[in-house]
Amino acid sequence: MAIHASAAARTSLPALEISRMMHFTKKLDALIDLVEATTDALAATWDSTRVRSGGEDSEPTIQ
């Protein structure tokens, strides 16, 4: 069932709730950026460990 714009326009949230949602989405966006940066760093570390340990056939030990 599709929600039409007119139905969405009739639903109004209090300004405080909108403010809280904006704050929450900014925090969530920052968290997603942090997770993305962490995965990039982990992948780079993993790749450099594989190169030092002998190439593609050897897997680094996770400690």
C-alpha positions in Angstrom: 0.0 0.0 0.0 1.5 3.3 -1.1 1.5 6.3 1.1 0.6 9.4 -0.8 2.1 12.8 -0.1 -1.2 14.2 1.1 -1.4 11.5 3.8 2.2 12.3 4.9 1.5 16.0 5.0 -1.4 15.4 7.3 0.9 13.7 9.8 2.7 16.3 11.9 5.3 15.7 14.5 6.0 18.2 17.3 9.0 20.4 16.7 10.8 18.7 19.6 10.4 15.2 18.1 11.7 16.5 14.8 14.7 18.0 16.5 15.4 14.7 18.4 15.1 12.8 15.1 17.6 15.1 13.4 20.0 14.7 16.3 19.6 10.9 16.3 20.2 10.7 12.5 23.4 12.9 12.8 24.7 10.6 15.6 23.8 7.5 13.6 25.5 9.0 10.5 28.7 9.6 12.6 28.6 6.0 13.9 28.3 4.6 10.4 31.3 6.8 9.3 33.3 5.4 12.3 32.4 1.8 11.4 33.3 2.4 7.7 36.7 3.9 8.7 37.3 1.0 11.1 36.6 -1.6 8.5 38.9 0.2 6.0 41.7 0.3 8.5 41.2 -3.4 9.5 41.2 -4.4 5.8 44.4 -2.4 5.2 46.1 -4.0 8.3 44.9 -7.5 7.2 46.3 -6.9 3.7 49.7 -5.7 5.0 49.9 -8.6 7.4 49.3 -11.0 4.5 52.0 -9.5 2.4 54.5 -9.7 5.3 53.6 -13.2 6.2 54.2 -14.7 2.8 51.5 -13.8 0.3 48.0 -14.8 -0.6 48.3 -18.5 0.5 49.1 -17.8 4.2 46.5 -16.3 6.5 47.6 -14.1 9.4 46.9 -15.3 12.9 44.2 -13.4 14.8 45.3 -12.8 18.4 
